[in-house]
Amino acid sequence: MRWKRLVGPLVLLAVYLGVGWLGDARAASFSDVGGKVATLRVMGERDSWEPDVGYWAAAADPEAVHHPLRHTVPRGDRYVQITSLPLVEAARPLWAIGGARAILLLPALGAVLAAVAAGWLARLVDPASDGRLAFWVTGLASPVAFYATDFWEHAPAVGVALLAVALALSADRVPVAALAGATAALGVVLRSEVALVLASLVVVAAFIPEERRRWTRRPALLVAAVAGGVAVLAASQLVERSLLGPGGSRAARSSGLVEGAGSVVATRLRDAVLTGFGIFQNEHPLSLLLGAVVAVGILCLALGAVRPGTSPLLVWLGGGVAIALLVVRGALGLGFVPGLLPASAVAAAGLFGARTSREHLLLGGGLLALPAIWLLQWPGEQAPQWGGRYLLVSGALLVVVGANAIDRAGMRRAPAVALLAVAAAVTWYGLAWHVDRTREVARTVEALLDVADGRVVVATDINLGREAGWWYGERRWLTADGEEALPDALAVAARSGVASVELVLAGDAVEAPDAIGEWRRSGGVRTVDHQGDDLLVVTYER
């Protein structure tokens, strides 16, 4: 019966919302999310569709150097925090209905779409597949599940991108081709790196005779696809210009990354290793080496899962080392696993299991995009993330191929069971981390906001202000990029007429000075625990 097809998607939706609500929906795993939530809060309070978060100290700091939300950009008389407009605008009605909890419906639905599209793709690239394994692995044993619980555009972007590929592979009529192009453009609007993956798929498709002929023999399909894509991109630019002015948020950020392509080569190489294989949320060479060892072990396990004739010694020696290191990683406490392969083990099976020409298309397109993504992605600050967030679409394509390969070879074989268990275990470890982190962040921000009326919070941790955007507007807040920037931040407070501040010192600070310029310490020190580290909170008066 048709209603049975809804059971799987509804189960996924329930899991995603359950995890999101089990944590604290007011906070998130990433500080970028807090900026989006803060934007929605201001839009709701002003009953406006303009993503302007404002700035209480704009007169004293017009360039927003010390804005409470890091990376806020002044645009005329507006202050814009977000880098992607569609998700925030789509969430505006949900925020009005149920606030931070309600808006989690969008990333959850995006992840459900990703799983459904993965199942459809699995059937399209191998007619013998029923797509069920690809559906469940994508939904519950890949990084898609982690991003389903945060109000970020990653999960919806993966879902839309996979849907666009599936539509393109099944396009036999002009309307379907136009829809494929429009869907692809929507994915690009959500996440810029989707363009690199789609372009890579087009390049690879040009070398596959049946795919090339399917489009060249019916040029109307190609024209319709291009027209659909151009229409969506044009509409997106018009909306961004009307709400943000020239050089909309995503366009401006993308052009900046292109201009910086190839810069700081050492940083980009390190980021590539980290986002490909990292298992720890730091960039220490030993951590990167251990991540590479885990990746090799997962590859050995994946080889055994899709090729039954592989040497058992190679499979279990490599796989055993990888599993042992992942167990040690878990025993050291909850945290980010920034590498794609450790966070999406089934993707490794995709490297060895492609059989049909269309599976080779997904494999080739997913891999070809990786160097370009590493070249253009935001350099540095890649450790505090999950599963290579810029690589999610490539990883999802490899998961589809890998799931099909495991299914063909026999998913009940020991190497396949082990590989699937690793994928599920790391994913659910990440979901546990999300619950723990969001609760901790919410508690920290609540404690920092417990100050006297009129007093301004000044924090030396520049990410604290947008770790949980739900608070934005309840208290006046300034950020200082380290203790050396404190005098300038306090000068902004003074020019804004502030007489008393609550200084939040982070990092290696062990004691608060008696005076900072014209500001004098006026009380004792209290400590606030922030994910295992103590923040010193001290009152200063002018």
C-alpha positions as CSV (number, residue, x, y, z in Angstrom):
1,M,0.0,0.0,0.0
2,R,1.2,3.5,-0.8
3,W,0.9,4.7,2.8
4,K,3.6,2.3,3.8
5,R,6.1,4.4,1.8
6,L,5.6,7.2,4.3
7,V,6.6,5.1,7.3
8,G,10.4,5.4,6.6
9,P,10.3,9.2,6.1
10,L,8.1,9.7,9.1
11,V,10.4,7.6,11.3
12,L,13.4,9.7,10.2
13,L,11.5,12.9,10.8
14,A,10.5,11.8,14.3
15,V,14.1,10.8,15.1
16,Y,15.5,14.1,13.9
17,L,13.0,16.3,15.8
18,G,13.4,14.0,18.8
19,V,17.2,14.5,18.9
20,G,16.8,18.2,18.2
21,W,14.3,18.7,21.0
22,L,16.2,16.3,23.4
23,G,19.0,18.9,23.2
24,D,18.3,22.5,23.7
25,A,16.7,23.9,20.5
26,R,17.7,27.4,21.5
27,A,21.4,26.5,20.9
28,A,23.2,24.6,18.1
29,S,26.3,22.6,17.4
30,F,27.8,25.6,15.4
31,S,28.0,29.3,16.1
32,D,26.9,30.1,12.5
33,V,23.5,28.8,13.4
34,G,23.1,31.2,16.3
35,G,23.4,34.1,13.8
36,K,20.4,32.7,11.8
37,V,18.3,32.2,15.0
38,A,19.1,35.8,16.1
39,T,18.1,37.1,12.7
40,L,14.8,35.3,12.9
41,R,14.2,36.6,16.4
42,V,14.7,40.2,15.3
43,M,12.6,39.7,12.2
44,G,9.8,38.3,14.3
45,E,9.9,41.1,16.8
46,R,9.9,43.7,14.0
47,D,7.3,41.8,12.0
48,S,9.7,42.2,9.0
49,W,11.1,40.0,6.2
50,E,14.4,42.0,6.2
51,P,17.3,40.1,7.8
52,D,18.6,43.1,9.7
53,V,19.8,42.3,13.2
54,G,20.6,45.9,14.0
55,Y,23.4,47.0,16.4
56,W,22.8,48.9,19.7
57,A,26.3,50.4,19.5
58,A,26.2,51.4,15.8
59,A,26.9,55.1,16.5
60,A,30.1,54.2,18.3
61,D,31.2,51.3,16.2
62,P,29.6,51.7,12.7
63,E,31.8,48.9,11.1
64,A,30.5,46.4,13.7
65,V,34.0,45.4,14.8
66,H,32.6,44.6,18.3
67,H,29.1,43.4,17.3
68,P,27.8,40.7,19.6
69,L,27.3,38.4,16.6
70,R,30.6,37.6,14.9
71,H,30.8,38.2,11.1
72,T,28.0,40.7,11.1
73,V,28.3,42.9,8.0
74,P,27.1,46.5,7.8
75,R,25.0,47.2,4.7
76,G,24.0,50.8,4.6
77,D,22.0,51.3,7.8
78,R,21.4,47.6,8.2
79,Y,23.5,44.9,9.9
80,V,23.4,41.5,8.2
81,Q,24.5,38.3,10.0
82,I,23.3,35.5,7.7
83,T,25.2,34.1,4.7
84,S,22.2,32.3,3.1
85,L,18.8,34.0,2.8
86,P,16.4,31.2,1.6
87,L,16.4,29.1,4.7
88,V,15.9,32.0,7.1
89,E,13.0,33.5,5.0
90,A,11.4,30.0,4.7
91,A,11.6,29.7,8.5
92,R,10.0,33.1,9.2
93,P,6.4,31.7,9.5
94,L,7.6,28.7,11.6
95,W,9.3,31.0,14.0
96,A,6.1,32.9,14.5
97,I,4.3,29.7,15.3
98,G,6.8,27.9,17.6
99,G,10.1,29.7,17.9
100,A,13.4,27.8,18.0
101,R,11.7,24.4,18.2
102,A,9.5,24.9,15.2
103,I,12.3,26.0,12.8
104,L,14.1,22.7,13.3
105,L,11.4,21.3,11.0
106,L,13.1,22.7,8.0
107,P,16.5,21.0,8.4
108,A,14.7,17.8,9.4
109,L,12.6,17.8,6.3
110,G,15.7,18.5,4.3
111,A,17.4,15.5,5.7
112,V,14.3,13.3,5.0
113,L,14.4,14.6,1.4
114,A,18.1,13.6,1.2
115,A,17.3,10.1,2.3
116,V,14.3,9.7,0.0
117,A,16.3,11.1,-3.0
118,A,19.3,8.8,-2.1
119,G,16.9,5.8,-2.3
120,W,15.6,7.0,-5.6
121,L,19.1,7.6,-7.0
122,A,20.1,4.1,-5.9
123,R,17.3,2.6,-8.0
124,L,18.1,4.9,-11.0
125,V,21.8,4.0,-11.1
126,D,21.2,0.3,-10.5
127,P,17.8,-1.0,-11.6
128,A,18.4,-4.2,-9.5
129,S,18.5,-2.1,-6.3
130,D,15.4,-1.3,-4.2
131,G,17.1,1.7,-2.7
132,R,16.2,0.8,0.9
133,L,19.8,0.5,2.2
134,A,20.8,3.8,0.6
135,F,17.7,5.4,2.2
136,W,18.5,4.2,5.7
137,V,22.2,4.7,5.6
138,T,21.8,8.3,4.3
139,G,19.1,9.0,7.0
140,L,20.6,7.4,10.1
141,A,24.3,6.5,9.4
142,S,25.8,9.5,7.6
143,P,26.5,13.2,8.4
144,V,23.1,14.1,7.0
145,A,21.6,12.9,10.3
146,F,23.8,15.3,12.3
147,Y,22.9,18.3,10.2
148,A,19.2,17.4,10.4
149,T,19.2,18.6,14.0
150,D,20.7,22.1,13.4
151,F,19.1,25.1,11.8
152,W,21.6,25.3,9.0
153,E,21.2,24.9,5.2
154,H,23.5,21.8,4.9
155,A,20.8,19.1,5.2
156,P,18.3,20.8,2.9
157,A,21.1,21.5,0.4
158,V,22.1,17.8,0.3
159,G,18.4,16.8,-0.2
160,V,17.8,19.3,-3.0
161,A,21.1,18.4,-4.7
162,L,20.4,14.7,-4.7
163,L,16.9,15.3,-5.9
164,A,18.3,17.4,-8.8
165,V,20.6,14.6,-9.8
166,A,17.8,12.1,-9.7
167,L,15.5,14.3,-11.8
168,A,18.3,14.9,-14.3
169,L,18.9,11.1,-14.6
170,S,15.2,10.5,-15.1
171,A,14.5,13.5,-17.3
172,D,12.7,12.2,-20.5
173,R,10.4,15.2,-20.9
174,V,10.9,18.9,-21.1
175,P,9.0,19.7,-17.8
176,V,11.1,17.2,-15.9
177,A,14.3,18.6,-17.3
178,A,13.2,22.1,-16.4
179,L,12.4,21.0,-12.9
180,A,15.9,19.3,-12.7
181,G,17.5,22.6,-13.6
182,A,15.5,24.6,-11.2
183,T,16.1,22.2,-8.4
184,A,19.9,22.2,-9.1
185,A,19.9,26.0,-9.0
186,L,18.0,26.0,-5.6
187,G,20.8,23.7,-4.3
188,V,23.4,26.2,-5.4
189,V,21.5,29.0,-3.8
190,L,21.5,27.1,-0.5
191,R,25.2,26.1,-0.6
192,S,27.7,27.3,-3.1
193,E,29.7,24.1,-3.2
194,V,26.7,22.3,-4.7
195,A,27.7,24.1,-8.0
196,L,31.1,22.4,-8.0
197,V,29.6,18.9,-7.5
198,L,26.9,19.4,-10.2
199,A,29.5,20.8,-12.6
200,S,31.7,17.8,-11.9
201,L,28.8,15.5,-12.6
202,V,28.2,17.2,-16.0
203,V,31.9,16.8,-16.9
204,V,31.9,13.1,-16.1
205,A,28.6,12.6,-17.9
206,A,30.1,14.0,-21.0
207,F,32.4,11.0,-21.1
208,I,29.6,8.4,-20.6
209,P,28.2,7.7,-24.1
210,E,24.6,6.9,-23.1
211,E,24.3,9.9,-20.8
212,R,25.9,12.2,-23.4
213,R,23.6,10.9,-26.2
214,R,20.5,11.2,-24.0
215,W,21.0,15.0,-23.8
216,T,22.5,15.8,-27.2
217,R,19.9,13.9,-29.2
218,R,17.2,15.9,-27.5
219,P,18.5,19.4,-27.1
220,A,15.1,20.6,-25.9
221,L,15.9,18.8,-22.6
222,L,19.2,20.6,-22.2
223,V,17.6,24.0,-23.0
224,A,14.8,23.4,-20.5
225,A,17.2,22.4,-17.8
226,V,19.3,25.5,-18.4
227,A,16.3,27.7,-18.5
228,G,14.9,26.3,-15.2
229,G,18.2,26.9,-13.5
230,V,18.6,30.4,-14.8
231,A,15.1,31.3,-13.7
232,V,15.7,30.2,-10.1
233,L,19.1,31.9,-9.9
234,A,17.7,35.2,-11.3
235,A,14.8,35.1,-8.9
236,S,17.2,34.4,-6.0
237,Q,19.3,37.4,-7.0
238,L,16.3,39.7,-7.3
239,V,15.1,38.7,-3.8
240,E,18.5,39.1,-2.3
241,R,19.0,42.5,-3.8
242,S,15.6,43.7,-2.6
243,L,16.3,42.5,1.0
244,L,20.1,42.9,1.3
245,G,21.1,45.4,-1.4
246,P,23.7,44.8,-4.2
247,G,26.1,41.9,-3.6
248,G,23.8,39.6,-1.7
249,S,25.1,37.5,1.2
250,R,25.8,34.3,-0.6
251,A,27.1,36.0,-3.8
252,A,29.4,38.2,-1.8
253,R,30.8,35.3,0.2
254,S,31.3,33.1,-2.8
255,S,33.2,35.8,-4.8
256,G,35.4,36.4,-1.8
257,L,36.3,32.7,-1.6
258,V,37.0,32.6,-5.3
259,E,39.4,35.5,-4.9
260,G,41.2,33.7,-2.1
261,A,41.5,30.4,-3.9
262,G,44.9,28.9,-3.7
263,S,46.0,31.2,-0.8
264,V,47.7,29.8,2.2
265,V,48.5,26.5,0.6
266,A,49.7,24.8,3.8
267,T,46.4,25.7,5.5
268,R,44.3,24.3,2.6
269,L,46.3,21.1,2.6
270,R,45.8,20.7,6.3
271,D,42.1,21.5,6.0
272,A,41.8,18.9,3.2
273,V,43.3,16.2,5.4
274,L,41.2,17.3,8.4
275,T,37.9,17.4,6.5
276,G,38.7,14.2,4.7
277,F,40.0,12.0,7.5
278,G,40.1,13.9,10.9
279,I,38.7,12.2,14.0
280,F,39.6,14.9,16.5
281,Q,38.5,18.5,16.6
282,N,42.0,19.9,16.5
283,E,44.8,20.2,13.9
284,H,47.7,18.7,15.7
285,P,49.8,16.6,13.3
286,L,49.4,13.5,15.5
287,S,45.6,13.9,15.4
288,L,45.7,14.2,11.6
289,L,48.0,11.1,11.4
290,L,45.6,9.0,13.6
291,G,42.7,10.2,11.4
292,A,44.5,9.0,8.3
293,V,45.2,5.6,9.9
294,V,41.5,5.3,10.7
295,A,40.6,6.3,7.1
296,V,42.9,3.5,5.7
297,G,41.4,1.0,8.1
298,I,37.8,2.0,7.0
299,L,38.9,1.6,3.4
300,C,40.2,-1.9,4.1
301,L,36.9,-2.8,5.8
302,A,34.9,-1.3,2.9
303,L,37.0,-3.3,0.4
304,G,36.0,-6.5,2.2
305,A,32.4,-5.4,2.4
306,V,32.0,-5.0,-1.4
307,R,34.6,-7.5,-2.7
308,P,34.2,-10.9,-1.1
309,G,37.5,-12.2,-2.4
310,T,39.6,-9.6,-0.4
311,S,42.2,-11.0,2.0
312,P,40.6,-11.4,5.4
313,L,43.9,-10.4,7.0
314,L,43.9,-7.1,5.2
315,V,40.2,-6.5,6.0
316,W,40.3,-7.3,9.7
317,L,43.7,-5.9,10.5
318,G,42.9,-2.6,8.9
319,G,39.3,-2.6,10.1
320,G,40.3,-3.6,13.6
321,V,42.8,-0.8,14.0
322,A,40.2,1.7,12.7
323,I,37.5,0.4,15.1
324,A,40.0,0.4,18.0
325,L,41.0,4.0,17.4
326,L,37.4,5.1,17.0
327,V,36.6,3.4,20.3
328,V,39.5,5.3,21.9
329,R,38.2,8.5,20.3
330,G,34.8,7.9,21.8
331,A,36.2,7.1,25.2
332,L,38.0,10.4,25.3
333,G,34.6,12.2,25.4
334,L,32.1,13.7,23.1
335,G,33.2,16.1,20.4
336,F,33.3,16.8,16.7
337,V,34.6,14.2,14.1
338,P,35.5,16.6,11.3
339,G,36.5,14.1,8.6
340,L,34.1,12.7,6.0
341,L,35.4,9.1,5.9
342,P,35.3,8.5,9.7
343,A,31.8,10.1,9.9
344,S,30.5,8.4,6.7
345,A,32.1,5.0,6.5
346,V,29.7,3.7,3.8
347,A,31.0,6.4,1.5
348,A,34.3,4.4,1.5
349,A,32.5,1.4,0.0
350,G,31.5,3.7,-2.9
351,L,35.1,4.0,-3.9
352,F,35.4,0.3,-4.7
353,G,31.9,-0.8,-5.5
354,A,30.7,1.1,-8.6
355,R,29.4,-1.3,-11.3
356,T,27.0,0.4,-13.6
357,S,27.9,3.4,-15.8
358,R,25.6,5.6,-13.7
359,E,27.3,4.5,-10.5
360,H,30.6,5.5,-12.1
361,L,29.0,8.8,-12.9
362,L,28.1,9.4,-9.2
363,L,31.5,8.2,-8.1
364,G,33.4,10.3,-10.7
365,G,31.4,13.4,-10.1
366,G,31.7,13.2,-6.3
367,L,35.5,12.7,-6.4
368,L,36.2,15.2,-9.2
369,A,34.6,18.0,-7.1
370,L,36.8,17.4,-4.0
371,P,39.9,19.2,-5.2
372,A,37.9,22.3,-6.2
373,I,36.0,22.3,-2.9
374,W,39.2,22.1,-0.9
375,L,40.7,24.9,-3.1
376,L,37.7,27.2,-2.6
377,Q,36.4,26.4,0.9
378,W,36.7,28.8,3.8
379,P,40.4,28.4,4.9
380,G,41.0,27.5,8.5
381,E,38.6,26.9,11.4
382,Q,37.6,23.5,10.0
383,A,38.1,21.5,13.2
384,P,34.9,22.4,15.0
385,Q,32.6,20.7,12.4
386,W,31.1,17.4,11.6
387,G,32.0,15.1,8.7
388,G,33.4,17.7,6.3
389,R,30.5,20.0,5.8
390,Y,31.7,21.3,2.5
391,L,32.0,17.7,1.3
392,L,28.5,16.5,2.2
393,V,27.1,16.3,-1.3
394,S,30.1,14.4,-2.6
395,G,29.9,12.1,0.4
396,A,26.1,11.5,-0.1
397,L,26.8,10.5,-3.8
398,L,29.5,8.0,-2.6
399,V,27.1,6.7,0.0
400,V,24.5,5.8,-2.7
401,V,27.1,3.9,-4.7
402,G,28.5,2.3,-1.5
403,A,25.1,1.2,-0.3
404,N,24.3,-0.4,-3.6
405,A,27.6,-2.2,-3.7
406,I,27.1,-3.6,-0.1
407,D,23.6,-4.7,-1.0
408,R,24.9,-6.6,-4.1
409,A,27.8,-8.3,-2.2
410,G,25.5,-9.2,0.7
411,M,24.9,-6.8,3.6
412,R,24.8,-9.7,6.1
413,R,28.5,-10.6,5.5
414,A,30.7,-9.8,8.4
415,P,32.8,-7.0,6.8
416,A,29.5,-5.3,5.6
417,V,27.9,-5.6,9.1
418,A,31.1,-4.1,10.6
419,L,31.2,-1.2,8.2
420,L,27.5,-0.4,8.7
421,A,28.0,-0.6,12.4
422,V,30.9,1.8,12.3
423,A,28.8,4.3,10.2
424,A,25.9,4.1,12.6
425,A,27.9,4.2,15.7
426,V,29.9,7.3,14.7
427,T,26.7,9.0,13.5
428,W,24.9,8.4,16.8
429,Y,28.0,9.4,18.7
430,G,27.6,12.7,16.9
431,L,23.9,13.0,17.7
432,A,24.8,12.5,21.4
433,W,27.4,15.2,21.1
434,H,24.8,17.6,19.6
435,V,22.4,17.0,22.6
436,D,25.2,17.5,25.1
437,R,26.7,20.6,23.4
438,T,23.4,22.4,22.9
439,R,22.4,21.9,26.5
440,E,25.9,23.2,27.7
441,V,25.8,26.2,25.4
442,A,22.3,27.2,26.5
443,R,23.3,26.9,30.2
444,T,26.4,29.0,29.6
445,V,24.6,31.8,27.8
446,E,21.9,31.8,30.4
447,A,24.5,32.2,33.2
448,L,26.2,35.0,31.3
449,L,23.0,36.9,30.8
450,D,22.3,36.9,34.6
451,V,23.5,40.4,35.1
452,A,22.0,43.6,36.4
453,D,19.8,45.7,34.1
454,G,21.7,48.2,32.1
455,R,25.0,46.4,32.4
456,V,26.7,45.3,29.2
457,V,28.3,41.9,28.6
458,V,31.8,42.2,27.0
459,A,33.2,38.8,26.0
460,T,36.7,38.0,24.8
461,D,35.5,34.8,23.1
462,I,34.2,36.2,19.9
463,N,31.9,33.2,19.2
464,L,30.1,33.3,22.5
465,G,27.6,35.9,21.4
466,R,26.2,33.8,18.6
467,E,26.6,30.4,20.2
468,A,22.9,30.6,20.9
469,G,21.0,33.3,19.0
470,W,17.8,33.1,21.0
471,W,19.1,35.6,23.6
472,Y,19.8,38.3,21.1
473,G,18.3,41.6,22.2
474,E,17.7,40.6,25.8
475,R,21.0,42.1,26.9
476,R,23.5,44.5,25.3
477,W,26.6,42.7,24.4
478,L,30.0,43.4,22.8
479,T,32.8,41.1,21.6
480,A,36.5,41.7,21.8
481,D,38.8,39.4,19.8
482,G,41.1,38.5,22.7
483,E,42.2,40.5,25.7
484,E,44.3,42.8,23.5
485,A,41.1,44.1,21.9
486,L,39.4,44.8,25.3
487,P,40.4,48.5,25.5
488,D,38.8,49.2,22.1
489,A,35.7,47.3,23.0
490,L,35.4,49.1,26.3
491,A,35.9,52.4,24.5
492,V,32.9,51.6,22.3
493,A,30.9,50.9,25.5
494,A,32.0,54.3,26.9
495,R,31.1,56.2,23.8
496,S,27.7,54.5,23.9
497,G,27.1,55.9,27.4
498,V,27.6,52.7,29.3
499,A,28.7,53.0,32.9
500,S,29.0,49.3,34.0
501,V,30.1,46.2,32.1
502,E,30.3,42.5,32.9
503,L,33.6,41.4,31.5
504,V,33.8,37.7,30.3
505,L,37.4,36.5,30.1
506,A,38.1,33.3,28.2
507,G,41.2,31.2,27.3
508,D,44.3,31.4,29.4
509,A,43.2,34.3,31.6
510,V,43.8,33.4,35.3
511,E,42.9,36.7,36.9
512,A,41.2,40.0,36.0
513,P,43.3,43.2,36.1
514,D,42.3,45.9,38.6
515,A,41.9,48.5,35.9
516,I,41.6,48.7,32.1
517,G,42.0,52.3,31.0
518,E,39.3,54.3,32.7
519,W,37.4,51.2,33.8
520,R,37.9,49.9,37.4
521,R,37.1,46.5,38.8
522,S,34.2,46.9,41.2
523,G,33.4,43.4,42.4
524,G,34.5,39.8,42.9
525,V,35.0,37.2,40.3
526,R,32.5,34.5,39.4
527,T,33.2,31.6,37.1
528,V,30.9,30.1,34.5
529,D,31.6,26.6,33.1
530,H,31.7,26.5,29.3
531,Q,32.1,22.9,28.0
532,G,34.7,22.1,30.6
533,D,36.5,25.4,30.6
534,D,36.0,28.2,33.2
535,L,35.0,31.7,32.0
536,L,35.9,34.5,34.4
537,V,33.1,37.0,34.8
538,V,34.1,40.3,36.5
539,T,32.2,43.6,36.9
540,Y,33.9,46.9,35.8
541,E,32.7,50.4,36.2
542,R,33.7,53.6,34.5
